[in-house]
Amino acid sequence: MEEVLAYAVVGLVGLWGVSHVIPTRAVVAGSGKTSAVDRRMPVQEWLAEAVTTWSLTDEVGG
């Protein structure tokens, strides 16, 4: 039972990371006309959060 719960948690956290990556372009495009630097900051932050969640799934699931 513990293994099933662990894999379920790993799957949910992995999906959370995917859910951060998918809407990134739409979120940045919805912010209006901004400079290239202002567009890069949220992209970098969202991708860093996604990579962090994926690395957590690797640690827990590995």
C-alpha positions in Angstrom: 0.0 0.0 0.0 2.9 2.4 0.8 4.3 1.9 -2.7 1.0 2.6 -4.4 0.7 5.9 -2.5 4.3 6.8 -3.2 3.8 6.3 -6.9 0.5 8.2 -6.8 2.3 11.2 -5.2 5.1 11.0 -7.7 2.6 11.0 -10.5 0.7 13.9 -9.2 3.8 16.0 -8.6 5.1 15.2 -12.0 1.8 16.3 -13.5 2.0 19.5 -11.5 5.3 20.2 -13.2 3.8 19.5 -16.6 0.9 21.8 -15.8 3.5 24.6 -15.1 5.1 24.2 -18.5 2.1 23.9 -20.8 0.4 27.3 -20.2 3.7 29.3 -20.0 3.5 30.7 -23.5 -0.1 31.8 -23.1 0.5 33.5 -19.8 3.5 35.5 -21.2 1.5 36.4 -24.3 -1.4 37.6 -22.1 0.7 40.0 -20.3 0.5 42.5 -23.2 3.3 44.3 -24.9 6.4 44.1 -22.7 10.1 44.1 -23.4 12.0 40.9 -24.1 13.6 40.9 -20.7 10.2 41.2 -19.0 8.9 38.3 -21.0 11.9 36.1 -20.1 11.6 36.5 -16.4 8.3 34.6 -15.9 9.3 32.0 -18.4 12.5 31.3 -16.5 10.6 31.2 -13.2 7.9 28.9 -14.4 10.4 26.5 -16.1 12.6 26.5 -13.0 9.5 25.6 -10.9 8.7 22.8 -13.4 12.2 21.4 -13.3 12.2 21.6 -9.5 9.0 19.5 -9.3 10.4 17.0 -11.8 13.6 16.7 -9.7 11.5 16.1 -6.6 9.7 13.3 -8.4 13.0 11.8 -9.3 14.2 12.0 -5.7 11.0 10.5 -4.3 10.3 8.0 -7.0 14.0 7.0 -7.5 
